[in-house]
Amino acid sequence: MSELNLVTNMFREINDTASGVGNCRQYNREKFIGYMCSYVPVEIIMSAGYVPFRLSGSTRPITKAYAYLPSACCSVVSGALERALQGEFDFLSGLIIPQTCDRMREIFDVFRVTTNITFYHNLIVPMRTDIIPARQFYYDELKMFIAKLAEMSGKEIGTDQINMAIKNYNVLRGLLRKASDARISATLTGLEYHKVLMAAFTTPPEKVISAINNLLQSLSEKRPELEGRVRLLVSGSVIDNLEQIALLENYGALVVSDDLCYGLRGNVGLIPSDSKDPVSVLAQKYLGKINCPCKYPSQIRWQNILENAKASQVDGVVLMLKKFCDCHWIEQPELERRLKAAGYPVLVLGIDNETAIEALRTRMQAFLEMVTKRKSRGFSNDCPKNF
Amino acid sequence: MTAPKTSKALKSSQKLSQLVKKYYKDIHEAKAQGKKIVWSSGIAPVELFHAMDLVPVFPENYAAACAVKQISQDLQYYAEKAGYISDLCSYFRSDIGHVLSNCTYLGGLPKPDLLVASRNLCTTHVKWFEVLSRYFNCPLFVWDLPFGTLNKKFAPEFHRLEYAISQLHELIKVIENITHCELNTWRLQEAIFLGDEAARLWIEINESRKNRPAPISCTDMLGNLFVLVTLSGTPIAVEFLREVAKEVNNRVSNKIGIVSQERFRLLWDVMPLWHHMELFDRFQSAGAVFVVELYNYGRVWGQRLDCAQPLESLAKRHLTHMFNIDMDSRVKLLREILREFQIDGYVNHVIRSCNVLNGSTLHLANKMKKELGIPTLTLESDHCDSRAFAPAMIENRIQAFLELLEANQ
């Protein structure tokens, strides 16, 4: 597993105290542009000659951000703002914040006026994903984004550059999909997968592509220590504290699939790279991806969760929801009902990055014990209704 | 628990309670007569509904009424029991509770034939109406109105306007399918004309508050907003607001204020604490009068309409209000308001369960404090959940704020 160690080390370097800065030191020829949310087309950032760098929260205490935020704020935004205020993102050449959820919509100006980053863009993403005018609107927004980025960078961002970036990301996403599938065959753990993913979000694509390629080639056909574990699907918004995934796996589970923004929901799949109008293709693909619950309509996501749960043969589902992430919490009772109706045991956990791991441990353990017993009695996933 | 009395300054406003009772009686009668009922999120193209013979019903408005009546806690209990956590919007929880508990206050709300959620303020509206859509097995239309910026003439960007108008055409088709009646453009123009007249009167009433002393109280204004939300586009709204405007103008001429001595002029930013409306009286007892509420004066309601371009002007209203535009445009509007209304102090209600407003208003208040040095009071509470109201802490803050205003005078 030397390649896995390589990726893990890369991840550690990126996410250490000098997060981002360490990354820049390693790849000091690169320039980075930060972004939040999976609705920002990273291909456009790359085509302008920058490395997309996805912002995440922090497990360290918030000491500065609450001067600008209400206490009822999710830890993704408060953590990312804290890191920005601490200067951890000063290396960024710019930051792209989209209008997606309500918090993201209103946080843009706080970042703009309180941090040292000089280039900002507020990318407006339509809420509806089911109509052609929404696609046209998003297309116009992407065109404005490109014009602003081209002006800032002094570089031409044309069809060729965008198509080239699409090709690169197709390779990366294909590999990430394979890494995700390796969870299903129990040759990669959920934690390892998420470490790879976090590295992919913050590292120049060519570097991470070769590392993941090597990793996938070096995977064993079987890992006996992962066999017979309780197979779980984790759903939620963002899990940027991987201790929470580790906790599940330390107690005998294997996270084999997910419905996470920092996970499969962020993977838009393969995008045609030979279009004469690649911006139109990007608008279509990003709006057509598995939706975040802050988009309308919701049903595509629910259907996808049920399909993934079946395809990856999970024994249960954990809804790991960030506190104050209203869109997820409003959908939670109905999603839980549907999952249970399909025969899956469900655990609902409210988390943030300051949630004491010990507080989660008891509930996770109890859930895993229950699922293990159920599994040993031979319940199949589509057997008991109203579990 | 009975609702505490709040003081309304105007005789004309006191007719509001009759109007509210009549409205709730009428919507039930309309349902019984087979008319189609639309449940809509608060900031809506209500004139279009009236023009197309749909009877509009507003769950947010009803939730606010229930909070004033002090029954929200009971309703929210039902929602929380059904799995909706207490961090979620208290309008939402109150409404779900009303549905699940078959609440009968004011007769409850008649069952919907159509749901319309407009995303011009928050995502929660849409998620909430999706829940209703499943519960009632009722069609839902989402009017997506993305956030944007304003040009010098306060107009939105062309592509944003185009996107909004294209969906209004889609909405009209949806309504025609429900009512089996085609849109009559004359009726739409008439409703827009009446909506414009109501808006003109609303602006006139608001502008009268630039006078010293201010002739109309915050409680009157927030109550009267009901008429604009539900009845804009009808002669009833125009008639009511005409009377209010007449009385207000008379009070201005005779220099009749809300309190005997107006000492401080204040701005309240967003939703009030509907469950503790008497809080405004606490300020008034110290001669502190609210002359602006961004909730009402932030171009949210009471924007002029153009009956020559009915759909365009409806779309513009929803795209250009205070809470659907970028921060620079908000600051520009607010700076003018603070100057024109001679505001001495800024009260920022950080609403615990409103993800979209609790961040933006805090930031806006911070900006104004930094830029203009205006004294700012931040109150953390909630619009409909009285559990988030800490009386002693709030009283302490109010006292300190009043002392600061006193020192600044």
Contacts between the chains, C-beta under 8 A, distances in Angstrom:
chain1	res1	chain2	res2	distance
A	68	B	362	7.5
A	68	B	363	6.5
A	68	B	366	6.9
A	69	B	359	6.2
A	69	B	362	7.3
A	70	B	350	5.2
A	70	B	352	7.6
A	70	B	358	4.2
A	70	B	359	5.8
A	70	B	362	5.7
A	70	B	380	7.6
A	71	B	380	7.6
A	72	B	87	6.7
A	72	B	352	5.3
A	72	B	353	7.3
A	72	B	355	7.3
A	72	B	358	6.1
A	73	B	359	6.7
A	99	B	146	6.4
A	99	B	147	5.0
A	101	B	123	6.1
A	101	B	355	7.7
A	102	B	122	5.2
A	102	B	123	5.2
A	102	B	124	7.0
A	102	B	355	4.3
A	102	B	356	3.9
A	103	B	355	5.5
A	103	B	356	7.9
A	103	B	359	6.5
A	105	B	147	5.7
A	105	B	356	6.9
A	106	B	355	8.0
A	106	B	356	6.1
A	106	B	359	4.3
A	106	B	360	4.3
A	106	B	363	7.3
A	107	B	359	6.6
A	108	B	326	7.9
A	108	B	327	7.6
A	109	B	326	7.3
A	109	B	327	3.7
A	109	B	328	7.9
A	109	B	363	6.2
A	110	B	359	7.3
A	110	B	363	5.4
A	112	B	327	7.9
A	113	B	367	7.5
A	122	B	147	7.9
A	122	B	326	7.0
A	124	B	146	4.8
A	124	B	147	6.0
A	124	B	148	6.5
A	124	B	160	7.9
A	125	B	146	7.7
A	126	B	144	5.5
A	126	B	146	5.8
A	126	B	163	7.2
A	127	B	119	4.9
A	127	B	123	6.8
A	127	B	126	6.6
A	127	B	142	7.1
A	127	B	144	4.5
A	127	B	146	7.3
A	128	B	142	5.9
A	128	B	144	4.3
A	128	B	167	7.9
A	131	B	167	7.5
A	131	B	170	7.3
A	133	B	162	7.7
A	133	B	163	5.4
A	133	B	166	4.3
A	133	B	167	6.8
A	134	B	144	6.6
A	134	B	163	7.2
A	136	B	159	7.7
A	136	B	163	7.3
A	137	B	146	7.1
A	137	B	159	5.9
A	137	B	160	7.3
A	137	B	162	7.8
A	137	B	163	4.2
A	140	B	159	4.1
A	141	B	159	7.7
A	293	B	127	7.1
A	294	B	123	4.9
A	294	B	127	8.0
A	296	B	119	7.8
A	296	B	126	5.3
A	296	B	130	7.3
A	296	B	142	4.9
A	296	B	144	7.3
A	297	B	130	7.6
A	298	B	127	7.9
A	298	B	130	6.1
A	323	B	87	6.9
A	324	B	87	5.9
A	324	B	355	6.7
A	326	B	87	7.5
A	326	B	88	5.9
A	326	B	89	7.0
A	326	B	123	7.3
A	326	B	124	5.6
A	326	B	127	7.1
A	326	B	355	5.4
A	327	B	123	5.7
A	327	B	124	7.7
A	327	B	127	5.6
A	329	B	84	7.5
A	329	B	85	5.5
A	329	B	87	6.8
A	329	B	88	5.8
A	330	B	84	7.0
A	330	B	88	6.3
A	330	B	92	7.3
A	330	B	124	7.0
A	330	B	127	4.1
A	330	B	128	6.7
A	330	B	130	7.9
A	330	B	131	6.6
A	331	B	127	6.8
A	332	B	83	6.9
A	332	B	85	8.0
A	333	B	82	6.5
A	333	B	83	3.3
A	333	B	84	6.4
A	334	B	131	7.2
A	334	B	134	6.7
A	336	B	83	7.2
A	350	B	85	7.5
